[in-house]
Amino acid sequence: MSNGLMMKYGTVCLLLLWVLQWSAMAAENEKRQDYKCYLETNQGFKLMRFSWFESKVNEYLLTLPGTQLPRLPRDKPIPLYAKAVLECVKMSESFTLEEAKQAELAPENQG
């Protein structure tokens, strides 16, 4: 291989490494955002809280149906799975669905 070709490959590799390192540092500096979601689960409708990176919220929402959720002490002793995401908002925002608003006001969801 000629020296010129080796220099080009070396430059491309260094540039690629720099881009990968920069994107890793950017992800490291991104803050998590708290969300509340009203979900349909295999155990009925539930209000769940999540902490997600804001840049990946859409990805999380798409992959949430079908995933196993953490079981709360008041849940049945069977695995809890998300069937559908009915609404998700930032913790500081209000739900628009009336059912989600009512679920949020329920005593078991306070605190």
MOPAC internal coordinates of N, CA, C and O (Angstrom, degrees):
PM7 1SCF
backbone

  N    0.0000 0     0.00 0     0.00 0    0    0    0
  C    1.4386 1     0.00 0     0.00 0    1    0    0
  C    1.5266 1   108.21 1     0.00 0    2    1    0
  O    1.2310 1   120.76 1   -39.64 1    3    2    1
  N    1.3023 1   116.15 1   140.36 1    3    2    1
  C    1.4599 1   119.28 1  -178.02 1    5    3    2
  C    1.5268 1   110.43 1   -77.56 1    6    5    3
  O    1.2310 1   121.46 1   -19.95 1    7    6    5
  N    1.3355 1   114.81 1   160.05 1    7    6    5
  C    1.4668 1   120.01 1  -179.68 1    9    7    6
  C    1.5247 1   111.55 1   -63.34 1   10    9    7
  O    1.2310 1   119.76 1   142.43 1   11   10    9
  N    1.3032 1   118.06 1   -37.57 1   11   10    9
  C    1.4625 1   121.77 1   179.94 1   13   11   10
  C    1.5178 1   111.33 1   -63.24 1   14   13   11
  O    1.2310 1   120.51 1   137.43 1   15   14   13
  N    1.3319 1   116.64 1   -42.57 1   15   14   13
  C    1.4556 1   121.43 1   179.19 1   17   15   14
  C    1.5273 1   110.95 1   -66.91 1   18   17   15
  O    1.2310 1   120.70 1   140.28 1   19   18   17
  N    1.3374 1   116.26 1   -39.72 1   19   18   17
  C    1.4695 1   120.54 1   177.75 1   21   19   18
  C    1.5256 1   110.69 1   -64.08 1   22   21   19
  O    1.2310 1   120.20 1   141.86 1   23   22   21
  N    1.3333 1   117.22 1   -38.14 1   23   22   21
  C    1.4654 1   121.16 1   178.86 1   25   23   22
  C    1.5376 1   110.32 1   -65.15 1   26   25   23
  O    1.2310 1   120.65 1   139.56 1   27   26   25
  N    1.3439 1   116.36 1   -40.44 1   27   26   25
  C    1.4623 1   119.68 1   179.53 1   29   27   26
  C    1.5283 1   110.39 1   -64.28 1   30   29   27
  O    1.2310 1   120.06 1   133.96 1   31   30   29
  N    1.3482 1   117.49 1   -46.04 1   31   30   29
  C    1.4610 1   121.12 1   178.26 1   33   31   30
  C    1.5217 1   111.02 1   -62.24 1   34   33   31
  O    1.2310 1   120.28 1   139.03 1   35   34   33
  N    1.3000 1   117.06 1   -40.97 1   35   34   33
  C    1.4631 1   121.49 1   178.81 1   37   35   34
  C    1.5170 1   111.46 1   -63.08 1   38   37   35
  O    1.2310 1   120.61 1   137.71 1   39   38   37
  N    1.3379 1   116.43 1   -42.29 1   39   38   37
  C    1.4597 1   120.80 1   179.37 1   41   39   38
  C    1.5237 1   110.91 1   -65.71 1   42   41   39
  O    1.2310 1   120.74 1   137.03 1   43   42   41
  N    1.3231 1   116.20 1   -42.97 1   43   42   41
  C    1.4631 1   120.56 1   179.03 1   45   43   42
  C    1.5362 1   109.91 1   -63.15 1   46   45   43
  O    1.2310 1   120.19 1   136.98 1   47   46   45
  N    1.3145 1   117.25 1   -43.02 1   47   46   45
  C    1.4695 1   120.92 1   179.60 1   49   47   46
  C    1.5272 1   110.93 1   -63.68 1   50   49   47
  O    1.2310 1   120.06 1   136.76 1   51   50   49
  N    1.3177 1   117.48 1   -43.24 1   51   50   49
  C    1.4645 1   120.26 1   178.55 1   53   51   50
  C    1.5241 1   111.38 1   -63.74 1   54   53   51
  O    1.2310 1   120.70 1   138.91 1   55   54   53
  N    1.3165 1   116.26 1   -41.09 1   55   54   53
  C    1.4589 1   120.73 1   178.02 1   57   55   54
  C    1.5293 1   110.48 1   -63.16 1   58   57   55
  O    1.2310 1   120.45 1   136.91 1   59   58   57
  N    1.3135 1   116.75 1   -43.09 1   59   58   57
  C    1.4611 1   121.55 1   179.08 1   61   59   58
  C    1.5249 1   110.53 1   -63.11 1   62   61   59
  O    1.2310 1   120.06 1   136.25 1   63   62   61
  N    1.3088 1   117.49 1   -43.75 1   63   62   61
  C    1.4632 1   121.17 1   177.80 1   65   63   62
  C    1.5230 1   111.15 1   -62.24 1   66   65   63
  O    1.2310 1   120.15 1   139.62 1   67   66   65
  N    1.3094 1   117.32 1   -40.38 1   67   66   65
  C    1.4623 1   121.35 1   179.39 1   69   67   66
  C    1.5249 1   110.41 1   -63.69 1   70   69   67
  O    1.2310 1   120.15 1   136.21 1   71   70   69
  N    1.3407 1   117.32 1   -43.79 1   71   70   69
  C    1.4584 1   121.71 1   179.39 1   73   71   70
  C    1.5304 1   110.09 1   -63.05 1   74   73   71
  O    1.2310 1   119.78 1   136.35 1   75   74   73
  N    1.3177 1   118.02 1   -43.65 1   75   74   73
  C    1.4555 1   120.96 1   179.77 1   77   75   74
  C    1.5249 1   111.38 1   -64.06 1   78   77   75
  O    1.2310 1   120.51 1   138.57 1   79   78   77
  N    1.3137 1   116.63 1   -41.43 1   79   78   77
  C    1.4521 1   120.73 1   179.55 1   81   79   78
  C    1.5339 1   110.28 1   -66.29 1   82   81   79
  O    1.2310 1   120.25 1   137.54 1   83   82   81
  N    1.3234 1   117.13 1   -42.46 1   83   82   81
  C    1.4642 1   121.37 1  -179.86 1   85   83   82
  C    1.5179 1   110.70 1   -62.89 1   86   85   83
  O    1.2310 1   119.87 1   136.24 1   87   86   85
  N    1.3466 1   117.85 1   -43.76 1   87   86   85
  C    1.4666 1   120.43 1  -179.33 1   89   87   86
  C    1.5253 1   110.68 1   -67.75 1   90   89   87
  O    1.2310 1   119.89 1   145.20 1   91   90   89
  N    1.3234 1   117.82 1   -34.80 1   91   90   89
  C    1.4651 1   120.38 1   176.66 1   93   91   90
  C    1.5199 1   110.77 1   -66.18 1   94   93   91
  O    1.2310 1   120.16 1   140.23 1   95   94   93
  N    1.3178 1   117.29 1   -39.77 1   95   94   93
  C    1.4616 1   120.64 1   178.77 1   97   95   94
  C    1.5250 1   110.44 1   -68.19 1   98   97   95
  O    1.2310 1   119.73 1   142.91 1   99   98   97
  N    1.3180 1   118.12 1   -37.09 1   99   98   97
  C    1.4597 1   121.34 1   179.25 1  101   99   98
  C    1.5248 1   110.08 1   -64.50 1  102  101   99
  O    1.2310 1   120.25 1   137.66 1  103  102  101
  N    1.3362 1   117.13 1   -42.34 1  103  102  101
  C    1.4623 1   121.02 1   178.16 1  105  103  102
  C    1.5190 1   111.00 1   -65.86 1  106  105  103
  O    1.2310 1   120.57 1   143.80 1  107  106  105
  N    1.3149 1   116.51 1   -36.20 1  107  106  105
  C    1.4577 1   121.92 1   179.27 1  109  107  106
  C    1.5256 1   111.24 1   -64.78 1  110  109  107
  O    1.2310 1   119.82 1   145.58 1  111  110  109
  N    1.3175 1   117.95 1   -34.42 1  111  110  109
  C    1.4540 1   122.82 1  -177.44 1  113  111  110
  C    1.5178 1   113.01 1   -85.16 1  114  113  111
  O    1.2310 1   119.95 1   166.92 1  115  114  113
  N    1.3200 1   117.70 1   -13.08 1  115  114  113
  C    1.4646 1   120.60 1  -178.63 1  117  115  114
  C    1.5197 1   109.71 1   -70.28 1  118  117  115
  O    1.2310 1   120.94 1   -45.25 1  119  118  117
  N    1.3085 1   115.80 1   134.75 1  119  118  117
  C    1.4578 1   121.63 1   179.95 1  121  119  118
  C    1.5276 1   110.15 1   -86.67 1  122  121  119
  O    1.2310 1   121.44 1   -29.53 1  123  122  121
  N    1.3115 1   114.86 1   150.47 1  123  122  121
  C    1.4536 1   120.78 1   175.51 1  125  123  122
  C    1.5189 1   109.09 1   -83.13 1  126  125  123
  O    1.2310 1   120.94 1   -28.61 1  127  126  125
  N    1.3089 1   115.81 1   151.39 1  127  126  125
  C    1.4591 1   122.72 1   179.45 1  129  127  126
  C    1.5290 1   107.55 1  -122.13 1  130  129  127
  O    1.2310 1   120.01 1   -42.90 1  131  130  129
  N    1.3128 1   117.59 1   137.10 1  131  130  129
  C    1.4617 1   121.54 1   178.59 1  133  131  130
  C    1.5269 1   110.09 1   -86.00 1  134  133  131
  O    1.2310 1   121.18 1   -45.04 1  135  134  133
  N    1.3393 1   115.35 1   134.96 1  135  134  133
  C    1.4570 1   122.96 1  -179.84 1  137  135  134
  C    1.5162 1   109.46 1  -127.97 1  138  137  135
  O    1.2310 1   120.91 1   -27.25 1  139  138  137
  N    1.3197 1   115.87 1   152.75 1  139  138  137
  C    1.4502 1   121.98 1   171.31 1  141  139  138
  C    1.5184 1   107.02 1  -120.00 1  142  141  139
  O    1.2310 1   121.14 1   -44.11 1  143  142  141
  N    1.3250 1   115.42 1   135.89 1  143  142  141
  C    1.4569 1   120.30 1  -175.80 1  145  143  142
  C    1.5243 1   109.97 1  -129.37 1  146  145  143
  O    1.2310 1   121.51 1   -41.82 1  147  146  145
  N    1.3092 1   114.71 1   138.18 1  147  146  145
  C    1.4571 1   121.76 1   174.37 1  149  147  146
  C    1.5224 1   105.95 1  -100.10 1  150  149  147
  O    1.2310 1   121.22 1   -64.48 1  151  150  149
  N    1.3321 1   115.27 1   115.52 1  151  150  149
  C    1.4586 1   121.47 1  -171.66 1  153  151  150
  C    1.5176 1   111.96 1  -120.03 1  154  153  151
  O    1.2310 1   121.24 1   -29.92 1  155  154  153
  N    1.3181 1   115.23 1   150.08 1  155  154  153
  C    1.4531 1   120.96 1   165.39 1  157  155  154
  C    1.5228 1   105.42 1   -94.21 1  158  157  155
  O    1.2310 1   120.64 1   -53.62 1  159  158  157
  N    1.3270 1   116.39 1   126.38 1  159  158  157
  C    1.4620 1   120.77 1  -178.74 1  161  159  158
  C    1.5236 1   109.44 1  -122.87 1  162  161  159
  O    1.2310 1   120.92 1    -3.58 1  163  162  161
  N    1.3182 1   115.85 1   176.42 1  163  162  161
  C    1.4610 1   120.63 1   175.92 1  165  163  162
  C    1.5357 1   111.26 1   -70.49 1  166  165  163
  O    1.2310 1   119.97 1   173.24 1  167  166  165
  N    1.3382 1   117.66 1    -6.76 1  167  166  165
  C    1.4625 1   122.10 1   177.49 1  169  167  166
  C    1.5320 1   111.27 1  -116.81 1  170  169  167
  O    1.2310 1   120.37 1  -158.06 1  171  170  169
  N    1.2982 1   116.90 1    21.94 1  171  170  169
  C    1.4617 1   120.94 1   179.42 1  173  171  170
  C    1.5144 1   111.63 1   104.93 1  174  173  171
  O    1.2310 1   120.68 1    15.11 1  175  174  173
  N    1.3106 1   116.30 1  -164.89 1  175  174  173
  C    1.4595 1   121.97 1  -177.98 1  177  175  174
  C    1.5248 1   108.78 1   -88.47 1  178  177  175
  O    1.2310 1   120.80 1   -45.50 1  179  178  177
  N    1.3282 1   116.07 1   134.50 1  179  178  177
  C    1.4646 1   121.30 1  -175.50 1  181  179  178
  C    1.5216 1   110.17 1  -137.04 1  182  181  179
  O    1.2310 1   121.89 1   -30.08 1  183  182  181
  N    1.3204 1   113.99 1   149.92 1  183  182  181
  C    1.4534 1   121.98 1   172.16 1  185  183  182
  C    1.5241 1   106.56 1  -102.90 1  186  185  183
  O    1.2310 1   120.39 1   -58.30 1  187  186  185
  N    1.3240 1   116.86 1   121.70 1  187  186  185
  C    1.4677 1   121.69 1  -178.08 1  189  187  186
  C    1.5196 1   109.01 1  -125.37 1  190  189  187
  O    1.2310 1   121.43 1   -27.49 1  191  190  189
  N    1.3168 1   114.88 1   152.51 1  191  190  189
  C    1.4638 1   121.01 1   178.48 1  193  191  190
  C    1.5241 1   109.08 1  -113.92 1  194  193  191
  O    1.2310 1   121.11 1   -38.24 1  195  194  193
  N    1.3393 1   115.48 1   141.76 1  195  194  193
  C    1.4524 1   121.84 1  -179.15 1  197  195  194
  C    1.5254 1   109.65 1  -135.97 1  198  197  195
  O    1.2310 1   120.73 1   -23.66 1  199  198  197
  N    1.3059 1   116.21 1   156.34 1  199  198  197
  C    1.4602 1   122.53 1   174.07 1  201  199  198
  C    1.5236 1   106.59 1  -122.53 1  202  201  199
  O    1.2310 1   120.78 1   -68.01 1  203  202  201
  N    1.3411 1   116.12 1   111.99 1  203  202  201
  C    1.4550 1   121.59 1  -173.21 1  205  203  202
  C    1.5226 1   111.09 1  -127.17 1  206  205  203
  O    1.2310 1   121.27 1   -23.69 1  207  206  205
  N    1.3417 1   115.17 1   156.31 1  207  206  205
  C    1.4607 1   120.66 1   169.70 1  209  207  206
  C    1.5282 1   106.34 1   -74.74 1  210  209  207
  O    1.2310 1   120.69 1   -49.67 1  211  210  209
  N    1.3232 1   116.29 1   130.33 1  211  210  209
  C    1.4637 1   120.60 1  -175.48 1  213  211  210
  C    1.5231 1   112.73 1   -59.07 1  214  213  211
  O    1.2310 1   120.06 1   145.85 1  215  214  213
  N    1.3183 1   117.50 1   -34.15 1  215  214  213
  C    1.4637 1   120.05 1  -178.35 1  217  215  214
  C    1.5272 1   112.36 1   -70.00 1  218  217  215
  O    1.2310 1   119.92 1   166.11 1  219  218  217
  N    1.3475 1   117.77 1   -13.89 1  219  218  217
  C    1.4604 1   120.84 1  -177.03 1  221  219  218
  C    1.5282 1   113.27 1  -114.88 1  222  221  219
  O    1.2310 1   119.97 1  -168.82 1  223  222  221
  N    1.3193 1   117.66 1    11.18 1  223  222  221
  C    1.4665 1   120.83 1  -176.43 1  225  223  222
  C    1.5223 1   111.75 1   -56.44 1  226  225  223
  O    1.2310 1   119.78 1   133.01 1  227  226  225
  N    1.3135 1   118.02 1   -46.99 1  227  226  225
  C    1.4757 1   120.33 1  -179.03 1  229  227  226
  C    1.5211 1   111.25 1   -61.18 1  230  229  227
  O    1.2310 1   120.47 1   141.28 1  231  230  229
  N    1.3180 1   116.70 1   -38.72 1  231  230  229
  C    1.4645 1   120.98 1   178.00 1  233  231  230
  C    1.5312 1   110.04 1   -64.16 1  234  233  231
  O    1.2310 1   120.43 1   134.89 1  235  234  233
  N    1.3191 1   116.79 1   -45.11 1  235  234  233
  C    1.4641 1   120.88 1   178.94 1  237  235  234
  C    1.5299 1   110.70 1   -61.55 1  238  237  235
  O    1.2310 1   120.37 1   136.42 1  239  238  237
  N    1.3264 1   116.91 1   -43.58 1  239  238  237
  C    1.4609 1   120.62 1  -178.95 1  241  239  238
  C    1.5233 1   111.91 1   -63.28 1  242  241  239
  O    1.2310 1   120.41 1   142.66 1  243  242  241
  N    1.3234 1   116.82 1   -37.34 1  243  242  241
  C    1.4632 1   120.56 1   179.28 1  245  243  242
  C    1.5226 1   112.64 1   -69.73 1  246  245  243
  O    1.2310 1   120.61 1   147.01 1  247  246  245
  N    1.3244 1   116.44 1   -32.99 1  247  246  245
  C    1.4696 1   119.70 1  -176.96 1  249  247  246
  C    1.5229 1   113.40 1   -93.30 1  250  249  247
  O    1.2310 1   119.75 1   172.08 1  251  250  249
  N    1.3169 1   118.08 1    -7.92 1  251  250  249
  C    1.4682 1   120.89 1  -177.35 1  253  251  250
  C    1.5327 1   113.39 1   -64.07 1  254  253  251
  O    1.2310 1   118.46 1   133.64 1  255  254  253
  N    1.3439 1   120.54 1   -46.36 1  255  254  253
  C    1.4730 1   118.83 1   177.79 1  257  255  254
  C    1.5307 1   110.93 1   -59.43 1  258  257  255
  O    1.2310 1   121.63 1   -49.20 1  259  258  257
  N    1.3282 1   114.49 1   130.80 1  259  258  257
  C    1.4642 1   119.90 1  -179.96 1  261  259  258
  C    1.5203 1   113.54 1    94.81 1  262  261  259
  O    1.2310 1   120.20 1   170.58 1  263  262  261
  N    1.3228 1   117.22 1    -9.42 1  263  262  261
  C    1.4617 1   118.90 1  -179.55 1  265  263  262
  C    1.5282 1   110.70 1   -90.29 1  266  265  263
  O    1.2310 1   121.41 1   -28.67 1  267  266  265
  N    1.3285 1   114.91 1   151.33 1  267  266  265
  C    1.4526 1   120.27 1   176.95 1  269  267  266
  C    1.5249 1   108.82 1   -79.16 1  270  269  267
  O    1.2310 1   121.03 1   -44.73 1  271  270  269
  N    1.3168 1   115.64 1   135.27 1  271  270  269
  C    1.4597 1   122.33 1  -178.23 1  273  271  270
  C    1.5246 1   109.34 1  -105.06 1  274  273  271
  O    1.2310 1   120.72 1   -21.76 1  275  274  273
  N    1.3250 1   116.22 1   158.24 1  275  274  273
  C    1.4649 1   117.88 1   175.24 1  277  275  274
  C    1.5280 1   109.73 1   -65.92 1  278  277  275
  O    1.2310 1   120.97 1   -45.84 1  279  278  277
  N    1.3119 1   115.76 1   134.16 1  279  278  277
  C    1.4593 1   120.92 1  -178.42 1  281  279  278
  C    1.5224 1   109.00 1   -84.98 1  282  281  279
  O    1.2310 1   120.80 1   -48.58 1  283  282  281
  N    1.3180 1   116.07 1   131.42 1  283  282  281
  C    1.4567 1   121.59 1   177.89 1  285  283  282
  C    1.5241 1   109.40 1   -87.51 1  286  285  283
  O    1.2310 1   119.78 1   -23.66 1  287  286  285
  N    1.3225 1   118.03 1   156.34 1  287  286  285
  C    1.4747 1   120.27 1  -177.56 1  289  287  286
  C    1.5246 1   113.76 1   -55.86 1  290  289  287
  O    1.2310 1   119.85 1   148.74 1  291  290  289
  N    1.3311 1   117.89 1   -31.26 1  291  290  289
  C    1.4653 1   119.83 1  -178.42 1  293  291  290
  C    1.5312 1   112.79 1   -83.64 1  294  293  291
  O    1.2310 1   119.96 1   175.28 1  295  294  293
  N    1.3258 1   117.68 1    -4.72 1  295  294  293
  C    1.4655 1   121.18 1  -179.96 1  297  295  294
  C    1.5288 1   110.80 1   -78.39 1  298  297  295
  O    1.2310 1   121.49 1   -18.61 1  299  298  297
  N    1.3129 1   114.76 1   161.39 1  299  298  297
  C    1.4603 1   120.51 1   175.71 1  301  299  298
  C    1.5282 1   108.79 1   -63.33 1  302  301  299
  O    1.2310 1   120.15 1   -26.49 1  303  302  301
  N    1.3343 1   117.32 1   153.51 1  303  302  301
  C    1.4762 1   119.32 1  -177.70 1  305  303  302
  C    1.5282 1   113.45 1   -79.27 1  306  305  303
  O    1.2310 1   120.86 1  -138.55 1  307  306  305
  N    1.3194 1   115.96 1    41.45 1  307  306  305
  C    1.4659 1   121.01 1   174.63 1  309  307  306
  C    1.5253 1   107.08 1  -123.52 1  310  309  307
  O    1.2310 1   119.92 1   -22.25 1  311  310  309
  N    1.3235 1   117.77 1   157.75 1  311  310  309
  C    1.4681 1   119.20 1   179.77 1  313  311  310
  C    1.5257 1   111.55 1   -58.23 1  314  313  311
  O    1.2310 1   121.21 1   -37.48 1  315  314  313
  N    1.3109 1   115.29 1   142.52 1  315  314  313
  C    1.4644 1   122.80 1  -179.38 1  317  315  314
  C    1.5277 1   108.81 1  -102.90 1  318  317  315
  O    1.2310 1   120.58 1   -55.95 1  319  318  317
  N    1.3289 1   116.50 1   124.05 1  319  318  317
  C    1.4648 1   122.12 1  -179.71 1  321  319  318
  C    1.5254 1   110.92 1  -122.88 1  322  321  319
  O    1.2310 1   120.84 1   -37.85 1  323  322  321
  N    1.3190 1   116.00 1   142.15 1  323  322  321
  C    1.4623 1   121.72 1   174.87 1  325  323  322
  C    1.5258 1   108.38 1   -79.71 1  326  325  323
  O    1.2310 1   120.60 1   -50.39 1  327  326  325
  N    1.3095 1   116.45 1   129.61 1  327  326  325
  C    1.4662 1   121.55 1   174.49 1  329  327  326
  C    1.5225 1   110.33 1   -95.15 1  330  329  327
  O    1.2310 1   120.89 1   134.60 1  331  330  329
  N    1.3369 1   115.91 1   -45.40 1  331  330  329
  C    1.4656 1   120.81 1  -176.88 1  333  331  330
  C    1.5235 1   109.48 1  -152.44 1  334  333  331
  O    1.2310 1   121.45 1   -32.21 1  335  334  333
  N    1.3224 1   114.84 1   147.79 1  335  334  333
  C    1.4594 1   121.89 1   174.05 1  337  335  334
  C    1.5184 1   106.67 1   -96.91 1  338  337  335
  O    1.2310 1   120.68 1   -64.79 1  339  338  337
  N    1.3249 1   116.30 1   115.21 1  339  338  337
  C    1.4587 1   120.14 1  -179.02 1  341  339  338
  C    1.5257 1   111.50 1   -88.80 1  342  341  339
  O    1.2310 1   120.57 1   143.14 1  343  342  341
  N    1.3458 1   116.51 1   -36.86 1  343  342  341
  C    1.4620 1   120.30 1   175.87 1  345  343  342
  C    1.5189 1   109.53 1  -165.69 1  346  345  343
  O    1.2310 1   120.94 1   -40.54 1  347  346  345
  N    1.3252 1   115.82 1   139.46 1  347  346  345
  C    1.4651 1   122.91 1   174.11 1  349  347  346
  C    1.5240 1   108.21 1  -133.49 1  350  349  347
  O    1.2310 1   121.04 1   -46.16 1  351  350  349
  N    1.3289 1   115.62 1   133.84 1  351  350  349
  C    1.4645 1   121.35 1   177.48 1  353  351  350
  C    1.5262 1   108.43 1  -140.53 1  354  353  351
  O    1.2310 1   121.13 1   -18.37 1  355  354  353
  N    1.3168 1   115.44 1   161.63 1  355  354  353
  C    1.4562 1   119.79 1   173.95 1  357  355  354
  C    1.5149 1   108.61 1   -62.57 1  358  357  355
  O    1.2310 1   120.52 1   -28.89 1  359  358  357
  N    1.3175 1   116.61 1   151.11 1  359  358  357
  C    1.4675 1   121.13 1  -178.08 1  361  359  358
  C    1.5303 1   111.68 1   -55.93 1  362  361  359
  O    1.2310 1   120.18 1   147.52 1  363  362  361
  N    1.3145 1   117.26 1   -32.48 1  363  362  361
  C    1.4642 1   121.15 1  -177.04 1  365  363  362
  C    1.5290 1   112.77 1   -79.94 1  366  365  363
  O    1.2310 1   119.94 1   171.78 1  367  366  365
  N    1.3285 1   117.72 1    -8.22 1  367  366  365
  C    1.4603 1   122.03 1  -177.39 1  369  367  366
  C    1.5309 1   110.92 1  -101.30 1  370  369  367
  O    1.2310 1   120.88 1   -14.41 1  371  370  369
  N    1.3124 1   115.92 1   165.59 1  371  370  369
  C    1.4636 1   121.77 1   178.92 1  373  371  370
  C    1.5222 1   110.57 1  -100.48 1  374  373  371
  O    1.2310 1   121.01 1   -32.49 1  375  374  373
  N    1.3159 1   115.67 1   147.51 1  375  374  373
  C    1.4587 1   120.96 1   173.75 1  377  375  374
  C    1.5279 1   109.49 1   -68.65 1  378  377  375
  O    1.2310 1   120.71 1   -25.95 1  379  378  377
  N    1.3162 1   116.25 1   154.05 1  379  378  377
  C    1.4615 1   120.68 1   173.82 1  381  379  378
  C    1.5188 1   110.66 1   -99.84 1  382  381  379
  O    1.2310 1   119.82 1   149.90 1  383  382  381
  N    1.3309 1   117.94 1   -30.10 1  383  382  381
  C    1.4662 1   122.09 1   178.16 1  385  383  382
  C    1.5238 1   109.75 1   -70.95 1  386  385  383
  O    1.2310 1   120.53 1   -49.84 1  387  386  385
  N    1.3103 1   116.59 1   130.16 1  387  386  385
  C    1.4724 1   120.86 1  -179.79 1  389  387  386
  C    1.5278 1   111.34 1   -61.58 1  390  389  387
  O    1.2310 1   120.32 1   141.20 1  391  390  389
  N    1.3364 1   116.99 1   -38.80 1  391  390  389
  C    1.4640 1   120.66 1   179.67 1  393  391  390
  C    1.5267 1   111.22 1   -63.09 1  394  393  391
  O    1.2310 1   120.48 1   141.86 1  395  394  393
  N    1.3277 1   116.69 1   -38.14 1  395  394  393
  C    1.4645 1   120.99 1   178.71 1  397  395  394
  C    1.5264 1   110.76 1   -68.22 1  398  397  395
  O    1.2310 1   120.72 1   141.03 1  399  398  397
  N    1.3350 1   116.23 1   -38.97 1  399  398  397
  C    1.4634 1   120.21 1   177.49 1  401  399  398
  C    1.5219 1   110.65 1   -61.88 1  402  401  399
  O    1.2310 1   120.60 1   136.23 1  403  402  401
  N    1.3335 1   116.46 1   -43.77 1  403  402  401
  C    1.4638 1   121.03 1   179.75 1  405  403  402
  C    1.5296 1   111.02 1   -65.12 1  406  405  403
  O    1.2310 1   120.78 1   139.30 1  407  406  405
  N    1.3256 1   116.10 1   -40.70 1  407  406  405
  C    1.4699 1   119.74 1   179.08 1  409  407  406
  C    1.5199 1   110.91 1   -63.07 1  410  409  407
  O    1.2310 1   120.67 1   142.66 1  411  410  409
  N    1.3260 1   116.33 1   -37.34 1  411  410  409
  C    1.4580 1   120.27 1  -179.94 1  413  411  410
  C    1.5317 1   111.66 1   -67.28 1  414  413  411
  O    1.2310 1   120.42 1   150.14 1  415  414  413
  N    1.3217 1   116.81 1   -29.86 1  415  414  413
  C    1.4710 1   121.49 1  -179.67 1  417  415  414
  C    1.5321 1   112.64 1   -81.94 1  418  417  415
  O    1.2310 1   120.12 1   166.07 1  419  418  417
  N    1.3385 1   117.37 1   -13.93 1  419  418  417
  C    1.4514 1   120.91 1  -178.62 1  421  419  418
  C    1.5273 1   110.42 1   -61.08 1  422  421  419
  O    1.2310 1   120.01 1   -39.12 1  423  422  421
  N    1.3295 1   117.59 1   140.88 1  423  422  421
  C    1.4787 1   120.87 1  -176.46 1  425  423  422
  C    1.5305 1   114.14 1   -54.90 1  426  425  423
  O    1.2310 1   120.17 1   143.68 1  427  426  425
  N    1.3194 1   117.28 1   -36.32 1  427  426  425
  C    1.4821 1   119.36 1  -178.25 1  429  427  426
  C    1.5287 1   112.50 1   -69.27 1  430  429  427
  O    1.2310 1   119.89 1   164.24 1  431  430  429
  N    1.3235 1   117.82 1   -15.76 1  431  430  429
  C    1.4641 1   121.18 1   179.83 1  433  431  430
  C    1.5251 1   112.45 1  -101.52 1  434  433  431
  O    1.2310 1   119.99 1  -174.37 1  435  434  433
  N    1.3099 1   117.62 1     5.63 1  435  434  433
  C    1.4569 1   120.87 1   178.29 1  437  435  434
  C    1.5265 1   109.67 1   -84.69 1  438  437  435
  O    1.2310 1   121.33 1   -42.30 1  439  438  437
  N    1.3292 1   115.05 1   137.70 1  439  438  437
  C    1.4602 1   119.20 1   175.88 1  441  439  438
  C    1.4711 1   115.16 1   100.04 1  442  441  439
  O    1.2310 1   120.10 1   180.00 1  443  442  441

